[in-house]
Amino acid sequence: MTLAQRARRSLVLVLLLVLVLAGCSGPSPRGATAKAAFTPGCHYEARLAGGDDLALEVEARCMKRGVRGFKAVESLAISHVHDVRDEKGQPLRRNGMGWELDGREPVVRYRVNLGAIADVADDFDIAAQVGRSVVAPVSTWLLEPDPVRPGAPLTLHLSGPPELAFSCGLRRKDRDLFELEQQELRVGTYSAFGTLARHDLELAGRHGRGATLEVVILDGPLSAGHSTLLRYVRESVRAVTDFYRGFPVARALLVVIPESGRSGVLFGKVLPESSPGIALLVGQHTQAKQLDQDWILVHELYHLGFPSFQGEGKWLDEGLATYYEPIIRTRAGLRTEASLWEEFLSSMPQGLGAIGRDGLENAQSFRGIYWGGAIVALLADVEIRRRSGGKQGLEHGLMALLDNDGHSSEVWALQDAIGVVDRAIGAPVLSKLAARYAARGHPLELDRLFSDLGVRRTPVGVKLDDTAPLAAVRRAIVRGDKASL
């Protein structure tokens, strides 16, 4: 089974796991209970060992007593964690998913075999190997202090022999020193080890600040070549940066995972903590034309500029990405305006069941969640642009949210995020739509909306009618700040 097939098969379970774990131990949403007071944390030293197994030798040292032991987060990894010892080199007793200190100093040393885990998992959300390189989230190879202390800082220093490389998507404190909070470890971002091609893209951030996207290409063949792949990455980044008026986060990691025997951009995913990382599956035989037509990377990059939720709001998070991805690519000249509206006209009806029957928070299908949320985004955008004469759109509220640290690595309460958007646009547009469609279904005449926008299906494709009542709104949606009604 290919990596892409495994990724698709396990996506539901992965998403549910992330939501459950975040609900149990994740950062507090905005508007909820404040974070716990500072608790002394732990420091990890991890060295990439030489040899064929791509193993890591790790020492974790915590700052005070009270740590009862260390436990593995990923069940598939536990049998490949070896030589678990205390500070004096004495073996620690394993109990279930963890190792007990039995009153000893809060220090543990161990070796974790990433290559062996990848052989078993073959899944980039656990570990996947391509040639002489491995990608894995930090939760696969860092043992978690027990008990978990939310807010406690963890620092990580990585090193390795000169012939091997590493990249880590965590917040960077220094060149090879990274940080996260203890509750973030279970949903911590990706890392890559081994024979890697690394490229740092220095970008314009928001409000004159700089930003960096670290692009890592794993050790596998790509017909298009690295230069063509990097051109595609730069085009996608440029489009998203233009939309957000600056790259939305200070630093992010993009890990490109070549997949043997396949063609096209196959799958993408963001892990947001403590700094965001994107995993992107790209088939070995992918050609430049396929990269030019890809939408997946722009969709994932869009997510960087919107906050995470826990146990709610997936329809808004994914709905906005589904709505804005084709708009972003159209504004950047990567697709035509007619093809944008043809996609909306053809695909948005997939969200009508969630909108009209289930309620978006109760939707079970991905299509219902993604396209139902996209319908709400369209309704909000149309209403805001109609009210403002085209001078504002839904994106203006999203920029205000981003200016309040509403990016992917921050967990917000859904109502708080909606509140910031509505205050920025000066009307409760999004909150009214959420009240109407989130908890329960409500009928919607989507065909009439498209007709009013001047989007009409003909035997030869979509025709855009500039005499329609909301044709100017339609044009403003596509052109953004360049349009007024």
N, C-alpha and C positions, 0 to 999 in steps of 0.2 A: 504494500500500500504506500502511495506517495505521501510526501509531507503535506501537500495541498489537500489530499483526501483526508488525512488524519486531522488536519486543522479544521476542515469543514465539519467533520463528524463530531469533533470534540468541542465545537464553539459554544453550543448551548451549555454543556457542563462547565466549561471554563468561565463563562459569564456568570452562571449561577454561583460558582465557587467564589468568584471575586466579590459578588454582591454580598454573599453570606459572610465572608471573611471581613469585608469592609464594615458590614453591619455589626460584627462582633467586636472588632478591634481597630477599626479605621479612624482617621481623624474626625473630629466633631464637625458637623456641618455648620455653616454660618447661621447664626441665629439660635443655635442649640447651646448646650452646656459648654462653657469655655474649656480650653485645654487644661490638662492637669498641670500643677506646678512643676517646675523643673526637677527632674530626677537624674542623679548621676547615671551615666550610660556606660557603653562598652566600646572598646577599640579592637578592630580586626586587622591583622597582618596576613595577607594572602599572597603567596608566591606561586607562579605558574612553573611547575616542575618540567624538566626536560624529559625526553622519552616519547614513546608512541601513544601513551594513554591519555595525554592532555589532562593531567591531574593537577589539583591545587593543594598546596600545603598551607593550612590555616591555623592561626592562633587567635583566640578571642580572649580578651582580658577586660573584666568589668571593674568598675571603680569602687564598689563597696560590697559588703556582704549582703545577703538577702537573696542572691541568685541561688536557686536550689539545684539547677542543672542547665543543660542545653538540649534542645530538641530539634529534630529535622522537621521542616515544613512540608516538603514534598515526599510523599510515601514511596514513590519509585526510586528516590535517591538513597533511601536509608541503608539499603544493603550494599551500597557502594561508598559508604563513609567508613573509613578504616582507621585503625591505630588511634582510637579516641583515648586521650590520656590527660591527666591533670598536669599542673605546673611542674611537678617533680618527676614526671614521666611514668606515673603509675596508671594502669588501665582504669577507666571508668566503667561502672556497671550500667548496662543498657536496660531500660525499662520502657517497653513499648516503642514510642517514637523518639525517646530521648535517653540521655545519659545523666545519671545522678551524681552530684558532687559529694553528698554525704558529709556536709559541713566543711569541706575543703575550700581553699581559696577559689574565687570565681574566675578561674582560668581553664581553658580547654584548648588542646592541640589535636588536630586531626588531619587526615588526608582524604580528599574526595575525588573520585575518578570520573571526570566529566565524559570521557569517551565511552566508558561502560554504561553510564546512564543514558547517553544518546543512543547506544545500541538497543537498549530496551525501550526507550520512549519514542524516539524518532519524531519528536514534536517540539517545535521551537518554544512552546509554553512550558516545557520541562527541560529538554536538552535535545539538540539536533546537531549532527556532525556533517560537514561537507568538506571532503578532502582532509587537510590538516588543520581544520578550524572547527570550533564549536560555538554555538549560541545558546544561552540559557539565562533565565531570570535569576536575580540574586537569591531568590527564595530556594532555588535548587541547591545552592552550594554554601550558603551561610547558615550555620546552626543558630537557632533563636534562643536568647536567654529566657529562662523560665523562673519566675512568672514574667509575663509581658508587662511592661510599665509604659503606658501611653505617654508620649512626649519625651521619653528618655532618648538622648542623642546616641546614635551609633556612628562611628567613623570607620573608614576602611582605607587601608593603604595597599595598593597592588604593585607587584613587581614580578620580574621574570627574566629568564636568560635573554641575551641580545638577539638570538635567532628566532624568538617567538614574540608575538605582540599581544596586546589586550586593549579592549575598550570597554568602558562602563558608562551607562546612561544616568547614573546617580548624580545628584548635585555635586559639583566639583568645588572643593575648598582650595586645592592646589593642584599641581600637575598630575600627580598620581594619588591624590588624597580626596576621598569622597565622603559624603555624609547623608544620613537619613534619620528619621525618627523610628523608634523601635516598632511601632504599630504599622509602619509603612513596609516593613520587610516582606510581609506575606504577599503584597501586591507590588513589590519593587520591580524596577524596570530591567531591561535586557543588558546582558554583557556578552562580549565575544572574546575568544581566546584562540591563539595559534598563529597560523599563517594567514595574515589579513592584508588587504589593501585599504589604507586609511586616507581620507581626504577631508580636510576641514574647510567648510564653506563659511567665510566671514560675511555676515549679512547685516543689513540695516534693520535695527530693532525699532520699536515704537518710541516716539518722542525723542528721537535723536540718539537713542542708546544703541550699542552694538549687540549682535547676537551671533551665535555659532551653531551650525548644523554639522555634526561629525558623521560623515558617511563611511561606513565600513562594508566592504564587499568580501564575503567569505570565499574560501579557497575552492572554487568550482568553475568549470568552463561556462562562458557566456558568448554566444555567437556574435552578438552585437558589439562586444568589446566594452572595456571600461569607459573609454572616452564617450561613446554614444550613450551609455547608461548615465554617466554624469551629466551630459547635456540634458537628458530627460529629467533628471532630478532637479537641475537648476531651473528648467522651464516650469516645473510644478511648484517649486519653492517661490519663484518670481511671481507666479499667479496668486498664490496664497498671501505672500508678503504685500502685494499691491492691494488685495482685498482688506487686509487688516491694517494697512498703512504702516507697515513694519512687521517683521517676523514676530509672532505673538509671544514667544518665550525666549529667555536669555540663552538657553542651551538645550539642544535635543540631540538624540542619537538616532541614526537610521542604519539598520543592519539589513543589507541585501543578501538574501539566501538563494543562491542558484539551485534549481532543481533539475536533476538529470532527466533528459528525454522529454521534457515538456516545453511548451511554447506559450508566450504571453505572460502578462503580470497576473498572478494567480490568486493572491490573497494578501491582505495587510491587516495589521493590528497595532494598537497603541497600548503600552503599559505606562501609566502616568507617574508613578511614584519612584523616587523622590524628585526626579526630573524626568521628562517624558522620553520614551524610546519607542521607535517604530520598527517592527519586523515586517519585511516585504519579501514575499516569495516571487521569484522571477524565473521562468523556464529557461533552460539552457539554450534552446533554439529561438528565443525571442528576437525578432527583427526590429529595426528602427521604426518602421511604420506602426508596429503594434505598440511600441512605447509612446509614440505620438498620439495614439488613440486611447491610451489608458486613462481611467478615472480614479483608480484605487488610491494612488499616492496622494492626489489632491484631497480626496475624502479624509484620509488619515491625517494629513497635515492640518486640515481645517479643525479637527478635534483638538489640536494643541491650544487653540484660542478660546476654548469654552470649558467651564468647570465640570468636574465630576460630581455625580450624585450617588447616594447609597440607598438602594432599595426602592427607588422611585425615579421618575423622570427620564427613563431610557427613551421614550418616544420623542422627547424634546431634544435630547442630546443627539440621537441618531437621525431624527427628522430634520434638524437644522443642517447636519452634514450632508444628508441626501438632497436637500433643497439647494444648498449653496454650492455644492461641488460643481454641478453643470453651469451655474451662473458664473462662478469664478473662472471656469475654463472658457466660457463664451467671452467674458470681458477681456481675457488675455489673448483672444484670437486663436484659441486651440480648438474651437468648434464653432458652428454657425448658430445664429439666433433661431433659425427655423428648426434645427435639430434639437435645440434645447426645449422648445415648446412641444415638439413632437414627442420627446421623451416624457415630459410632464403629462401630456394628454393621454399617452398610452399606459403609463406606469402608475400614476396617482390613483386610478380606480382600485388598485390593489389595497389601498388603505381605507376604502370606504366601509368595509366590514367592521374595522376597529372604531372608525369615526361614528358610524350610524347604529351599531349594534352593541359592541362589547364595552366601549370606553377604552381609551388609549392605555391607561394603567393596567387594564385587564387583558390586553391583546396577547395572544399566544404565538402568533406567527411573526417571523422576522419581517416579512413583507408588510404585515399590518402595522407593526411598530415603526418601521422606517418610513413607509409611504404615508401612513396615517399622520405621523409627525410632520412630514413634508407638506401635507395638505394644510395643517395648522400654520406652518411657517408661511405658506403662500397667502392664506387668509389674512394673517397679521400684516404681511408686507403690503398687500393690496390696500387694506384699511388705513395703514399709517401713511402710505403715499397719497391716497385719496384725500385724507384729512389735511395733509401738509402741502398739497399742490406739488408733490414730487420732491420737495426739499429734504424730506426725511424718509427713511425706510426702516424696516426691522433691524437692519445691520447697525443703525446708529445706536439703538439700545444695546446691541451686543458689544459695540466698542466701549460703551460706558461700563458694561460688566467687566470687560477685560481691563479697563483702567482701574477697577476695584479688585485687582488680583483674581478675576474670574477666569483663570486658565486651567488647563487639564490637571495640573498637579494639586489643585486646591479642591477640597470637597465642600460643596454648598448644599443647603436645603433648597429644594425646588422653588418653594414660594418666595424665598429671599432673592434668588436669581431672577425670577419673573418680576419681582417688585422693582429691582434695579432697572430692568429693561423698560418697564412701564413709566417709571419716574423720568427716565431720560427722554422718552418720546412725549411725555406730558399727557398721557391718557392710558386708562387701564385696558388696553387692547389685548395684550397677551394673557393677562389674568382672566379676562372674560372668556376668551377662547378655551383656556385650560378648564375653567369651571364648566363650560358647556360640553367639552368632549373628553376630558381625562377620566373622570370617575364612571361615567355612564355614556351610552351612545345617544346620538341625536342626529336626525336626518339632515342631509346636506345635498343640495342640488349642484353637484360639481360640474355637470355639463353646462348649466346656465352660467356659472362663473367663467368657464373657458370661452363661452360664446360672447359674454360681455367684454372679455379681454381681447376678443378678436382672434381667437385661436380656433380654427375650423379644419376639420378633416375633409379631404377631397380624395377622389380616386387616385390621384398622383402624389398624395402626401399632404402635409399640413400647409394651409394657407393662412397668412397673417393679414387680418383685415384692419386697416388703419382708420376706418370709419366707425368701428365699434365703440360703445360708450366708455370702455375703460382701456382703449388702445394706448392712450398716453401713459397710463399706469403701467401697462405691459412694457412699454419702451423704457420707462424709468427704472423698472426692476432690472432690466438687462444692463442699462448704462450706468446705474448707480449715481454718483455725485455729478456726472456729466449731464444729467437730464433734469428738466423741470416741466411741469404740466402747463 
